[in-house]
Amino acid sequence: LPELSDRGVRIVERGRTQYFSLHGKTGHLVTAERIDREQLCRLVEKCVLRCELIVEGQM
């Protein structure tokens, strides 16, 4: 999977905080840091974090 960076694969999230990243060697989606659900969503029953995966080159 070293070609992921060659193809311009990246994660795009709304807001200032980047919650996810791609592991450079495996290509796995991983959390960039610990996510505190209580702080992030407070009293919301369903906590959803949305992100997009952008691929600029051909697969």
C-alpha positions, 0 to 999 in steps of 0.5 A: 500500500505504499502507493496510497500517498502516490495516488493522493489518498487523504481524509477530509473532515468538517471542522477544525479537529482531525479525528482520523488518519490513514496508517501509512504502511497498512492503509487502515483508517485509525483514530488520530487521537483519543475521542471523548464521546461525552465531550464531543456529543454530550447529550446526543444519543447517536454520536456520528463523526463523518469524514470523506476519503478522497482519491485523486489518482486512478485505483 
